[in-house]
């Protein structure tokens, strides 16, 4: 056996594999991780329009993905139904109709899809919460039996959102007009209430969304206080930001929030109250309330908003926003310098396996033969490599 030839062949193979893995890692880093700090978002597409046909909406509200991100569930508020789409807006199926019966809904509002694919709904005008399986089959309901608003614990007055714990033990409901968060187990049994009307940390004034981050912290936004509160897993307040206004850390008629996989917080802010900018926008903050970016303006054009309502963020950083006056969904994709710096144009990159014998040097053998990411042609000191292999085989 010619050891020199075989080792050269072996190195060519491993060199090509290493380079491929390196390029794959770079591409993965560029496309998956770059959006964490992305400050620019580009309009990609929209779908919907006013109407009752499949794929149309009458005041779309909350939206959420299943775990696999194969289904995006969207609440069609005044259509009294939930419609399911893929990531590109292709209609899949629908469920629900107006009414008070099991599986029916009246002014459906906020949803959460748990890790098993069950859909939990805040059925606002019926003052109750409902659970459906992934295809829309009714499972259970809890809250008010008669649909009459109540301040009694375990009942609701205009519930607007639900959130299910990662371990599937608890369901939290934003009981908006009672200015509290109500906790239940996933069988619908009432456990306790959190908060009361007020402005102090831990108080609420019209809470509208509950989100749970990767560490078990809770985020709640309040329209009445125009702020966002962060709580630890035991509902101890740890952070507050926001006030009424048009600044980068202010809100005006704040609508809803969503988290991405890095626990960044995205906010729909219509700016629609008198004295505010009247320029609706989406804002992005990190998990400690630090402002990252914002985008949007008033209008009917692509990338503009009239009344941005809810939003969802997928694992690639795409942001989906419902607009209840445009009756559509808009999809935005993140653009960042990280992506452009780390992306590699595979069509223009030639992977060469050419083996050359360079001039002798006194450099360290391993350093000398290590793949160079900036150069796709590998230069090998064959004699040094053969010697190294022989030593390893002794």
C-alpha beads as a LAMMPS data file, in Angstrom:
LAMMPS data file: protein, C-alpha beads

394 atoms
393 bonds

1 atom types
1 bond types

-500.0 500.0 xlo xhi
-500.0 500.0 ylo yhi
-500.0 500.0 zlo zhi

Masses

1 110.0

Atoms # bond

1 1 1 0.000 0.000 0.000
2 1 1 1.292 3.455 -0.916
3 1 1 0.760 5.314 2.350
4 1 1 1.575 8.725 0.871
5 1 1 -1.021 8.385 -1.881
6 1 1 -3.666 6.996 0.467
7 1 1 -3.107 9.719 3.045
8 1 1 -3.334 12.353 0.348
9 1 1 -6.627 10.890 -0.802
10 1 1 -7.796 10.682 2.772
11 1 1 -6.949 14.293 3.387
12 1 1 -8.687 15.421 0.219
13 1 1 -11.845 13.650 1.356
14 1 1 -11.759 15.026 4.887
15 1 1 -10.745 18.460 3.654
16 1 1 -13.777 18.605 1.357
17 1 1 -16.054 17.379 4.127
18 1 1 -14.633 19.920 6.589
19 1 1 -15.111 22.748 4.127
20 1 1 -18.687 21.686 3.439
21 1 1 -19.415 21.543 7.148
22 1 1 -17.818 24.946 7.623
23 1 1 -19.908 26.500 4.876
24 1 1 -23.029 24.827 6.242
25 1 1 -22.287 26.214 9.693
26 1 1 -21.781 29.697 8.306
27 1 1 -24.987 29.535 6.320
28 1 1 -26.883 28.185 9.300
29 1 1 -25.522 30.919 11.537
30 1 1 -26.351 33.583 8.999
31 1 1 -29.932 32.531 8.365
32 1 1 -30.987 31.273 11.782
33 1 1 -29.200 33.459 14.325
34 1 1 -28.966 36.794 12.558
35 1 1 -32.463 37.976 13.339
36 1 1 -31.913 38.156 17.113
37 1 1 -30.590 41.706 16.769
38 1 1 -32.112 42.514 13.381
39 1 1 -33.063 46.179 13.039
40 1 1 -34.630 46.099 9.564
41 1 1 -37.733 44.224 8.449
42 1 1 -38.811 43.887 4.843
43 1 1 -42.361 43.295 3.611
44 1 1 -42.650 39.848 2.017
45 1 1 -46.302 39.209 1.261
46 1 1 -49.881 39.649 2.413
47 1 1 -53.078 37.673 2.211
48 1 1 -56.714 38.032 3.140
49 1 1 -59.104 40.854 2.376
50 1 1 -62.564 41.655 3.707
51 1 1 -65.115 38.878 3.357
52 1 1 -66.511 35.585 4.620
53 1 1 -64.951 33.263 2.053
54 1 1 -62.131 30.907 2.965
55 1 1 -58.969 32.958 3.400
56 1 1 -60.819 36.244 3.916
57 1 1 -61.344 38.042 7.221
58 1 1 -63.697 40.254 9.139
59 1 1 -61.379 41.947 11.657
60 1 1 -58.555 39.397 12.063
61 1 1 -57.087 39.224 15.537
62 1 1 -54.680 36.841 17.246
63 1 1 -52.508 34.304 15.426
64 1 1 -50.202 31.517 16.560
65 1 1 -48.225 28.600 15.107
66 1 1 -48.241 24.974 16.099
67 1 1 -44.921 23.599 17.353
68 1 1 -43.834 22.350 13.911
69 1 1 -44.834 25.658 12.275
70 1 1 -46.841 23.799 9.674
71 1 1 -50.086 25.496 10.702
72 1 1 -50.725 29.156 11.483
73 1 1 -54.052 29.581 13.294
74 1 1 -55.686 33.002 12.848
75 1 1 -58.693 34.339 14.744
76 1 1 -61.313 35.824 12.406
77 1 1 -63.016 37.914 15.073
78 1 1 -66.202 39.155 13.434
79 1 1 -66.357 36.027 11.307
80 1 1 -66.655 34.032 14.566
81 1 1 -64.193 31.401 13.420
82 1 1 -60.571 30.340 13.408
83 1 1 -58.842 29.766 10.080
84 1 1 -55.679 27.742 9.532
85 1 1 -52.983 28.540 6.947
86 1 1 -49.460 27.523 6.095
87 1 1 -46.550 29.979 6.415
88 1 1 -47.186 31.385 2.955
89 1 1 -50.872 32.085 3.489
90 1 1 -52.320 28.985 1.837
91 1 1 -55.722 28.228 3.373
92 1 1 -55.886 24.820 5.079
93 1 1 -59.105 24.542 7.094
94 1 1 -61.418 26.405 9.478
95 1 1 -63.582 25.789 12.526
96 1 1 -66.124 27.603 14.687
97 1 1 -69.255 29.653 14.139
98 1 1 -71.141 32.339 15.984
99 1 1 -73.030 31.186 19.066
100 1 1 -72.872 30.148 22.694
101 1 1 -72.747 26.372 22.294
102 1 1 -69.731 24.156 22.767
103 1 1 -67.227 24.930 20.030
104 1 1 -69.106 28.058 18.996
105 1 1 -67.706 31.516 19.677
106 1 1 -68.758 35.145 19.912
107 1 1 -66.035 37.777 19.431
108 1 1 -63.169 35.264 19.611
109 1 1 -60.019 37.149 20.520
110 1 1 -56.717 35.678 21.735
111 1 1 -55.308 32.175 21.237
112 1 1 -52.393 30.019 22.315
113 1 1 -51.330 26.748 20.682
114 1 1 -49.724 24.418 23.230
115 1 1 -46.844 22.061 22.463
116 1 1 -49.245 19.187 21.755
117 1 1 -51.060 21.251 19.144
118 1 1 -54.214 22.057 21.126
119 1 1 -55.728 25.488 20.469
120 1 1 -56.835 27.550 23.483
121 1 1 -59.171 30.478 22.875
122 1 1 -60.285 33.531 24.838
123 1 1 -63.956 33.661 23.780
124 1 1 -64.391 37.287 24.737
125 1 1 -68.118 38.047 24.340
126 1 1 -69.048 34.663 25.826
127 1 1 -66.799 35.455 28.816
128 1 1 -65.161 32.052 28.740
129 1 1 -62.148 30.120 27.499
130 1 1 -62.293 27.080 25.258
131 1 1 -59.900 24.336 24.195
132 1 1 -59.891 22.647 20.772
133 1 1 -57.701 19.918 19.352
134 1 1 -55.404 20.658 16.414
135 1 1 -58.200 20.118 13.878
136 1 1 -60.724 22.288 15.714
137 1 1 -62.679 19.646 17.628
138 1 1 -64.126 21.043 20.859
139 1 1 -62.461 19.670 24.015
140 1 1 -63.555 21.783 26.997
141 1 1 -64.695 25.190 28.220
142 1 1 -64.343 27.070 31.499
143 1 1 -65.244 30.454 32.949
144 1 1 -68.790 31.791 32.756
145 1 1 -71.624 29.350 32.183
146 1 1 -74.243 31.937 31.262
147 1 1 -71.972 34.312 29.345
148 1 1 -72.748 37.207 31.684
149 1 1 -69.680 39.232 32.789
150 1 1 -68.734 38.565 36.395
151 1 1 -66.170 39.754 38.924
152 1 1 -66.411 36.479 40.809
153 1 1 -63.122 34.590 40.998
154 1 1 -62.877 31.941 38.324
155 1 1 -65.204 33.884 36.044
156 1 1 -64.460 36.588 33.489
157 1 1 -65.354 40.013 32.221
158 1 1 -64.065 40.352 28.636
159 1 1 -61.175 37.861 28.597
160 1 1 -58.750 38.786 25.825
161 1 1 -55.921 36.271 25.851
162 1 1 -54.765 32.862 27.096
163 1 1 -51.333 31.317 27.661
164 1 1 -50.505 27.693 28.447
165 1 1 -47.456 26.794 30.534
166 1 1 -44.677 24.837 28.818
167 1 1 -45.281 21.822 31.063
168 1 1 -49.012 21.817 30.157
169 1 1 -50.037 22.171 33.804
170 1 1 -51.636 25.616 33.802
171 1 1 -53.664 28.003 31.669
172 1 1 -53.485 31.756 32.317
173 1 1 -56.275 34.071 31.163
174 1 1 -56.041 37.849 30.733
175 1 1 -59.320 38.795 32.434
176 1 1 -59.196 42.291 31.000
177 1 1 -62.036 44.209 32.573
178 1 1 -61.492 42.560 35.933
179 1 1 -57.880 43.806 35.696
180 1 1 -56.310 40.530 36.685
181 1 1 -54.738 37.319 35.430
182 1 1 -56.651 34.155 36.330
183 1 1 -54.831 30.848 36.682
184 1 1 -56.459 27.461 35.991
185 1 1 -55.199 23.938 35.554
186 1 1 -55.540 22.442 32.077
187 1 1 -58.777 20.730 33.127
188 1 1 -60.356 24.147 33.645
189 1 1 -60.260 24.156 37.450
190 1 1 -59.721 27.606 38.959
191 1 1 -56.567 28.055 41.062
192 1 1 -55.999 31.743 41.821
193 1 1 -56.057 35.335 40.576
194 1 1 -53.052 37.600 40.125
195 1 1 -53.180 41.399 40.296
196 1 1 -55.755 44.113 40.747
197 1 1 -56.625 47.505 39.261
198 1 1 -53.804 49.989 39.764
199 1 1 -50.528 51.429 38.543
200 1 1 -48.049 49.875 40.976
201 1 1 -45.808 46.950 39.964
202 1 1 -48.015 43.863 39.839
203 1 1 -51.192 45.889 39.292
204 1 1 -53.056 45.887 35.982
205 1 1 -55.228 48.223 33.967
206 1 1 -56.880 46.361 31.089
207 1 1 -54.318 43.583 30.528
208 1 1 -54.593 42.293 26.966
209 1 1 -51.850 39.700 26.348
210 1 1 -49.903 37.118 28.345
211 1 1 -46.712 35.589 26.950
212 1 1 -44.359 33.083 28.603
213 1 1 -40.676 33.131 27.659
214 1 1 -38.159 30.286 27.432
215 1 1 -37.211 30.685 31.103
216 1 1 -40.765 30.673 32.441
217 1 1 -41.036 34.442 32.895
218 1 1 -44.356 36.124 32.137
219 1 1 -44.879 39.249 30.021
220 1 1 -48.168 41.166 30.201
221 1 1 -49.097 44.341 28.332
222 1 1 -51.741 46.728 29.625
223 1 1 -53.705 49.099 27.465
224 1 1 -54.880 51.180 30.412
225 1 1 -51.369 51.776 31.736
226 1 1 -49.681 51.779 28.291
227 1 1 -46.881 49.583 29.566
228 1 1 -45.386 46.086 29.609
229 1 1 -44.641 44.206 32.808
230 1 1 -42.279 41.258 33.221
231 1 1 -42.760 38.753 36.046
232 1 1 -40.708 35.790 37.192
233 1 1 -42.186 32.290 37.215
234 1 1 -43.863 33.010 40.573
235 1 1 -45.486 36.215 39.300
236 1 1 -43.103 38.510 41.138
237 1 1 -42.707 41.791 39.147
238 1 1 -39.160 42.195 37.863
239 1 1 -39.369 44.838 35.121
240 1 1 -41.702 47.552 33.782
241 1 1 -41.350 49.721 30.705
242 1 1 -43.597 52.034 28.750
243 1 1 -45.830 55.085 29.148
244 1 1 -48.255 56.950 26.930
245 1 1 -46.654 58.724 23.991
246 1 1 -44.919 58.294 20.672
247 1 1 -41.331 57.737 21.791
248 1 1 -39.321 54.576 21.233
249 1 1 -40.315 53.208 24.645
250 1 1 -43.829 54.624 24.683
251 1 1 -47.160 53.321 23.413
252 1 1 -50.518 54.723 22.400
253 1 1 -53.495 52.351 22.531
254 1 1 -51.055 49.444 22.835
255 1 1 -52.553 46.318 21.311
256 1 1 -50.635 43.080 21.769
257 1 1 -47.228 41.476 22.202
258 1 1 -45.402 38.373 20.957
259 1 1 -42.035 36.788 21.759
260 1 1 -39.469 35.248 19.439
261 1 1 -37.230 32.307 20.318
262 1 1 -34.642 34.687 21.811
263 1 1 -37.337 36.164 24.091
264 1 1 -37.332 39.484 22.252
265 1 1 -40.643 41.314 22.658
266 1 1 -42.613 42.601 19.648
267 1 1 -45.428 45.111 20.157
268 1 1 -48.267 46.350 17.938
269 1 1 -48.764 50.049 18.668
270 1 1 -51.528 51.778 16.617
271 1 1 -50.720 55.279 17.967
272 1 1 -54.413 55.986 17.409
273 1 1 -55.454 58.040 20.438
274 1 1 -55.811 61.853 20.229
275 1 1 -52.488 63.595 20.723
276 1 1 -50.447 60.634 19.489
277 1 1 -48.577 60.335 16.190
278 1 1 -51.364 58.558 14.237
279 1 1 -48.556 56.527 12.641
280 1 1 -49.119 52.863 13.545
281 1 1 -46.009 50.790 14.028
282 1 1 -44.437 47.625 15.354
283 1 1 -41.702 47.895 17.985
284 1 1 -39.079 45.348 19.001
285 1 1 -37.369 45.151 22.409
286 1 1 -35.006 42.677 24.018
287 1 1 -36.121 40.672 27.048
288 1 1 -34.929 43.449 29.385
289 1 1 -36.988 46.137 27.684
290 1 1 -34.145 47.664 25.659
291 1 1 -35.431 49.191 22.425
292 1 1 -34.086 47.489 19.274
293 1 1 -36.087 48.807 16.339
294 1 1 -39.469 49.820 14.929
295 1 1 -41.156 49.890 11.539
296 1 1 -44.401 50.900 9.861
297 1 1 -46.513 53.928 8.949
298 1 1 -50.156 54.652 8.227
299 1 1 -51.493 53.587 4.850
300 1 1 -52.880 50.877 2.611
301 1 1 -49.624 50.088 0.830
302 1 1 -47.489 47.002 1.337
303 1 1 -45.695 47.233 4.663
304 1 1 -48.021 49.930 5.993
305 1 1 -50.693 49.600 8.692
306 1 1 -54.094 51.024 9.500
307 1 1 -54.798 49.268 12.788
308 1 1 -52.214 46.568 13.569
309 1 1 -53.738 44.096 15.998
310 1 1 -51.902 40.887 16.888
311 1 1 -48.640 39.348 15.750
312 1 1 -46.662 36.106 15.690
313 1 1 -42.964 35.372 15.101
314 1 1 -41.703 32.106 13.599
315 1 1 -38.368 30.378 14.270
316 1 1 -36.743 32.113 11.288
317 1 1 -37.655 35.545 12.612
318 1 1 -40.476 36.267 10.173
319 1 1 -43.143 38.484 11.737
320 1 1 -46.825 38.012 10.872
321 1 1 -49.145 40.922 11.681
322 1 1 -52.929 41.058 11.552
323 1 1 -54.558 44.386 10.688
324 1 1 -58.201 44.587 11.672
325 1 1 -58.976 47.557 9.422
326 1 1 -57.148 46.228 6.375
327 1 1 -58.610 42.756 7.034
328 1 1 -55.348 41.119 6.076
329 1 1 -52.163 39.489 7.304
330 1 1 -48.761 40.892 6.400
331 1 1 -45.523 38.930 6.595
332 1 1 -42.167 40.633 7.200
333 1 1 -38.699 39.105 7.105
334 1 1 -35.666 40.332 9.084
335 1 1 -32.732 41.938 7.302
336 1 1 -29.472 42.486 9.173
337 1 1 -25.785 43.100 8.583
338 1 1 -25.080 39.752 10.235
339 1 1 -26.989 37.969 7.507
340 1 1 -25.192 39.740 4.666
341 1 1 -21.775 39.333 6.272
342 1 1 -22.214 35.642 6.985
343 1 1 -24.050 34.536 3.877
344 1 1 -22.112 32.611 1.273
345 1 1 -23.036 32.526 -2.408
346 1 1 -22.823 28.810 -3.077
347 1 1 -23.290 29.227 -6.822
348 1 1 -20.084 31.262 -7.039
349 1 1 -18.046 29.197 -4.586
350 1 1 -15.982 26.415 -6.162
351 1 1 -14.853 23.647 -3.855
352 1 1 -11.439 22.547 -5.078
353 1 1 -9.751 19.315 -4.037
354 1 1 -6.510 20.135 -5.840
355 1 1 -3.445 18.868 -3.974
356 1 1 -0.263 20.886 -4.299
357 1 1 3.166 20.583 -2.739
358 1 1 4.159 23.951 -1.312
359 1 1 7.580 25.249 -0.456
360 1 1 9.020 23.796 2.725
361 1 1 8.435 25.871 5.808
362 1 1 9.216 25.560 9.490
363 1 1 5.632 26.206 10.580
364 1 1 3.731 23.841 12.829
365 1 1 2.433 20.918 10.768
366 1 1 -1.136 21.017 12.067
367 1 1 -1.408 24.760 11.540
368 1 1 0.120 24.485 8.077
369 1 1 -2.357 21.863 6.860
370 1 1 -5.461 23.154 8.643
371 1 1 -8.308 24.218 6.267
372 1 1 -8.360 27.964 5.658
373 1 1 -12.003 29.251 5.627
374 1 1 -11.047 32.190 3.400
375 1 1 -9.489 29.982 0.726
376 1 1 -11.418 27.123 -0.830
377 1 1 -8.267 25.577 -2.386
378 1 1 -6.419 23.450 0.157
379 1 1 -2.572 23.505 0.020
380 1 1 -1.027 20.495 1.720
381 1 1 2.494 19.657 2.841
382 1 1 2.213 16.030 1.714
383 1 1 5.517 14.868 3.163
384 1 1 4.723 16.366 6.561
385 1 1 1.253 14.858 6.479
386 1 1 2.661 11.391 5.597
387 1 1 5.087 11.633 8.502
388 1 1 2.343 12.656 10.866
389 1 1 0.160 9.725 9.819
390 1 1 3.015 7.242 10.198
391 1 1 3.700 8.511 13.729
392 1 1 0.026 8.079 14.640
393 1 1 0.046 4.518 13.243
394 1 1 3.093 3.404 15.231

Bonds

1 1 1 2
2 1 2 3
3 1 3 4
4 1 4 5
5 1 5 6
6 1 6 7
7 1 7 8
8 1 8 9
9 1 9 10
10 1 10 11
11 1 11 12
12 1 12 13
13 1 13 14
14 1 14 15
15 1 15 16
16 1 16 17
17 1 17 18
18 1 18 19
19 1 19 20
20 1 20 21
21 1 21 22
22 1 22 23
23 1 23 24
24 1 24 25
25 1 25 26
26 1 26 27
27 1 27 28
28 1 28 29
29 1 29 30
30 1 30 31
31 1 31 32
32 1 32 33
33 1 33 34
34 1 34 35
35 1 35 36
36 1 36 37
37 1 37 38
38 1 38 39
39 1 39 40
40 1 40 41
41 1 41 42
42 1 42 43
43 1 43 44
44 1 44 45
45 1 45 46
46 1 46 47
47 1 47 48
48 1 48 49
49 1 49 50
50 1 50 51
51 1 51 52
52 1 52 53
53 1 53 54
54 1 54 55
55 1 55 56
56 1 56 57
57 1 57 58
58 1 58 59
59 1 59 60
60 1 60 61
61 1 61 62
62 1 62 63
63 1 63 64
64 1 64 65
65 1 65 66
66 1 66 67
67 1 67 68
68 1 68 69
69 1 69 70
70 1 70 71
71 1 71 72
72 1 72 73
73 1 73 74
74 1 74 75
75 1 75 76
76 1 76 77
77 1 77 78
78 1 78 79
79 1 79 80
80 1 80 81
81 1 81 82
82 1 82 83
83 1 83 84
84 1 84 85
85 1 85 86
86 1 86 87
87 1 87 88
88 1 88 89
89 1 89 90
90 1 90 91
91 1 91 92
92 1 92 93
93 1 93 94
94 1 94 95
95 1 95 96
96 1 96 97
97 1 97 98
98 1 98 99
99 1 99 100
100 1 100 101
101 1 101 102
102 1 102 103
103 1 103 104
104 1 104 105
105 1 105 106
106 1 106 107
107 1 107 108
108 1 108 109
109 1 109 110
110 1 110 111
111 1 111 112
112 1 112 113
113 1 113 114
114 1 114 115
115 1 115 116
116 1 116 117
117 1 117 118
118 1 118 119
119 1 119 120
120 1 120 121
121 1 121 122
122 1 122 123
123 1 123 124
124 1 124 125
125 1 125 126
126 1 126 127
127 1 127 128
128 1 128 129
129 1 129 130
130 1 130 131
131 1 131 132
132 1 132 133
133 1 133 134
134 1 134 135
135 1 135 136
136 1 136 137
137 1 137 138
138 1 138 139
139 1 139 140
140 1 140 141
141 1 141 142
142 1 142 143
143 1 143 144
144 1 144 145
145 1 145 146
146 1 146 147
147 1 147 148
148 1 148 149
149 1 149 150
150 1 150 151
151 1 151 152
152 1 152 153
153 1 153 154
154 1 154 155
155 1 155 156
156 1 156 157
157 1 157 158
158 1 158 159
159 1 159 160
160 1 160 161
161 1 161 162
162 1 162 163
163 1 163 164
164 1 164 165
165 1 165 166
166 1 166 167
167 1 167 168
168 1 168 169
169 1 169 170
170 1 170 171
171 1 171 172
172 1 172 173
173 1 173 174
174 1 174 175
175 1 175 176
176 1 176 177
177 1 177 178
178 1 178 179
179 1 179 180
180 1 180 181
181 1 181 182
182 1 182 183
183 1 183 184
184 1 184 185
185 1 185 186
186 1 186 187
187 1 187 188
188 1 188 189
189 1 189 190
190 1 190 191
191 1 191 192
192 1 192 193
193 1 193 194
194 1 194 195
195 1 195 196
196 1 196 197
197 1 197 198
198 1 198 199
199 1 199 200
200 1 200 201
201 1 201 202
202 1 202 203
203 1 203 204
204 1 204 205
205 1 205 206
206 1 206 207
207 1 207 208
208 1 208 209
209 1 209 210
210 1 210 211
211 1 211 212
212 1 212 213
213 1 213 214
214 1 214 215
215 1 215 216
216 1 216 217
217 1 217 218
218 1 218 219
219 1 219 220
220 1 220 221
221 1 221 222
222 1 222 223
223 1 223 224
224 1 224 225
225 1 225 226
226 1 226 227
227 1 227 228
228 1 228 229
229 1 229 230
230 1 230 231
231 1 231 232
232 1 232 233
233 1 233 234
234 1 234 235
235 1 235 236
236 1 236 237
237 1 237 238
238 1 238 239
239 1 239 240
240 1 240 241
241 1 241 242
242 1 242 243
243 1 243 244
244 1 244 245
245 1 245 246
246 1 246 247
247 1 247 248
248 1 248 249
249 1 249 250
250 1 250 251
251 1 251 252
252 1 252 253
253 1 253 254
254 1 254 255
255 1 255 256
256 1 256 257
257 1 257 258
258 1 258 259
259 1 259 260
260 1 260 261
261 1 261 262
262 1 262 263
263 1 263 264
264 1 264 265
265 1 265 266
266 1 266 267
267 1 267 268
268 1 268 269
269 1 269 270
270 1 270 271
271 1 271 272
272 1 272 273
273 1 273 274
274 1 274 275
275 1 275 276
276 1 276 277
277 1 277 278
278 1 278 279
279 1 279 280
280 1 280 281
281 1 281 282
282 1 282 283
283 1 283 284
284 1 284 285
285 1 285 286
286 1 286 287
287 1 287 288
288 1 288 289
289 1 289 290
290 1 290 291
291 1 291 292
292 1 292 293
293 1 293 294
294 1 294 295
295 1 295 296
296 1 296 297
297 1 297 298
298 1 298 299
299 1 299 300
300 1 300 301
301 1 301 302
302 1 302 303
303 1 303 304
304 1 304 305
305 1 305 306
306 1 306 307
307 1 307 308
308 1 308 309
309 1 309 310
310 1 310 311
311 1 311 312
312 1 312 313
313 1 313 314
314 1 314 315
315 1 315 316
316 1 316 317
317 1 317 318
318 1 318 319
319 1 319 320
320 1 320 321
321 1 321 322
322 1 322 323
323 1 323 324
324 1 324 325
325 1 325 326
326 1 326 327
327 1 327 328
328 1 328 329
329 1 329 330
330 1 330 331
331 1 331 332
332 1 332 333
333 1 333 334
334 1 334 335
335 1 335 336
336 1 336 337
337 1 337 338
338 1 338 339
339 1 339 340
340 1 340 341
341 1 341 342
342 1 342 343
343 1 343 344
344 1 344 345
345 1 345 346
346 1 346 347
347 1 347 348
348 1 348 349
349 1 349 350
350 1 350 351
351 1 351 352
352 1 352 353
353 1 353 354
354 1 354 355
355 1 355 356
356 1 356 357
357 1 357 358
358 1 358 359
359 1 359 360
360 1 360 361
361 1 361 362
362 1 362 363
363 1 363 364
364 1 364 365
365 1 365 366
366 1 366 367
367 1 367 368
368 1 368 369
369 1 369 370
370 1 370 371
371 1 371 372
372 1 372 373
373 1 373 374
374 1 374 375
375 1 375 376
376 1 376 377
377 1 377 378
378 1 378 379
379 1 379 380
380 1 380 381
381 1 381 382
382 1 382 383
383 1 383 384
384 1 384 385
385 1 385 386
386 1 386 387
387 1 387 388
388 1 388 389
389 1 389 390
390 1 390 391
391 1 391 392
392 1 392 393
393 1 393 394
